């Protein structure tokens, strides 16, 4: 609405009222030893072109599109990782408008109260979605009886095993048998607080109910002891599901080793349940079709090759939708399943030709090209050629032989792809291309991309060192394009779902401390993609928490980028607590990362909790580096408001203010900082002008907006600038200040 030059004069820190402290200018960074513990002058130089340092950016600009992990992981994809969660803010006393300190911080002066204290992360207890369906489709395992026996004599039992084998469902079924379907819940524990939250759990457990909690590892013995005390006192049952650790000694009496259910039985149970809703059949027809289908040899062979019960369940649901009966119809359905896609990928990586294009690299040239082709699916073909060459160089390097190079005009693409992928290449000629690229890599089934990478990682000897070196070069090489970095992040995320510890150690942790922001961005995207696999969620949360809790500013920055890439924790309050902890970092002073990370929590129903939390940041003492939390709070407020306004002609935030859903005191503080801070004034006054325009045109928004103006005008610095803004810059419909605005300013 206004140019910065036309805005009411933004205050310089030296021109501020003594009661209105503002952040001091950033001091020049002092060079430190190499490492990650401090921000150095080198960090700043490397980040000069960081888009987060050039002002506000488009919301969700770096959010991982859901289609990427869905194609990589197929049926294993966990959509909840990217789904925004409601903010269940605990009731807190709201300060009245009259008691607001109209400066930037409440520091205990003028009869005000400091509401800020560093948030303590609490465990979250949530109901399981569709518990009845979970129990109805459960396929029993040999772990059921031992688990029932443990729960007969102990309040807490541990179920240990490999991720993706159905451990969680087994635990829920055991508690349902003991406590009833409707009395089973999940405890979501904050990472990094192995036992601190258990002492605050007792008041939340309900007598006669059952609870499941998932852990990756750590001090589980001590945790189980504390959970046992809480469960005993409340008369509840708890099953702890954790990863099997080969370093563990003999299992204690409360531990049960989980056994994977029979995939054929899982298929049958889900087929039966789905047929009840997908087909108008009676029980006899359903039972007959399930029996006939489960006896098909081709189907049983595919089910034996499934990675997880989730894949077997998905096959059952596909059969219920299409109800194939003939061998041909069954083959068509099975061709779209994970096991068959992986089988096609394995064939594609094995050269059927006897006259290999490169005799000195038997099969390697072709496989390298096919891996690059799959990794760069839907990307320009030039990236495939470059990436394939780099992969061959990595293979040569790991073999300790000189770079053998590649001959120009020697190997047609169709020969390098082989019969397994040749048809995809030919069909790709008719597919739409990216601007500036005549051809791109194309796969008929995008799930083949993840399958080929899966096979390359698991089914060939001594492939992993070359793949790791290749991915690292795709990210760190000066000639690497943004597309290459993004692709490398997606591939690293896929491989992390299989071997998380190795990928984190060899790639992600190293990228996370890079002085280059685009490399840290790659690390963050890889972490988010890995989390969507549904296999390593607890490990990802532990990684994120270790970065936040440490002193490394670059790791802090990478953690923020994980949030801007769309990762959603079970409780948004954990998300906000991490952002508040990082807010004093010098590396973030000119960055919009924290604002965009808060923006990732946007839901209309979350606005009261988000604005309330940001206002609490402003009520914290503006001392030392903590003063930068005030700047980040105002930036985040402006980012939320911009996203809110972009959703339509009306502002949800302004509407909620008029309905007393949002606290006027909170918005007053946020607007004050945005209007008076020199860094944000232009955006702040533009936002206020938009609100006045909408309120002037719609009577339903005037009450709340007038109340906000009255509160803002009580502070003399804001009142002077409001008067200038209304008289010289903003004009109403008749080029005069409407009476409802002047009345609001005069009210005290």
Secondary structure, 3 states (H helix, E strand, C coil): CCCHHHCCCCECHHHCCCCCCCCCCCCCCCCCCCCCCCCCHHHHHHCCCCHHHCCCCCCCCCCCCHHHHHHHHHHHCCHHHCCCCCCCCCCCCCCCHHHCCCCCCCCCCCCCCCCCCCCCCCCEEEECCCHHHHHHCCCCCCHHHHHHHHHHHCCEEEEEECCCCCHHHHHHHHHHHHHCHHHEEEEECCCCCCCHHHHHCHHHCCCCCEEEEEECCCCHHHHHHHHHHHHHHHCCEEEEEEECCCCCCCCCCCEEECCCCCHHHHHHHHHHHHHHHHCCCCHHHHHHHHHHHHCCHHHHHHHHCCCCHHHHHHHHHHHHHHCCCCHHHHHHHHCCCHHHHHHHHHHHCCCCCCCCCCHHHCCHHHHHHHHHHHHCCCCEHHHHHHHHHHHHHHHHHHCCCCCCCCCCCCCCHHHHHHHHHHHHHHHHCCCCCCCCCCCECCCCCCHHHHHHHHHHHHCCCCCHHHHHHHHHHHHHCCCCCHHHHHHHHHHHHHHHCCCHHHHHHHHHHHHHCCCCHHHHHHHHHHHHHHHCCCCCHHHHHHHHHHHHHCCCHHHHHHHHHHHHCCCCCCCHHHHHHHHHHHCCCHHHCCCCHHHHHHHCCCCHHHHHHHHHHHHHHHCCCCCHHHHHHHHHHHHHHHHHHHHHHHCCCCCHHHHHHHCCCCCHHHHHHHHHHHHHECCCHHHHHHHHHHHHHHHHHCHHHHHHHHHHHHHHHCCHHHHHHHHHHHHHHCCCCCCCCCHHHHHHHHCC
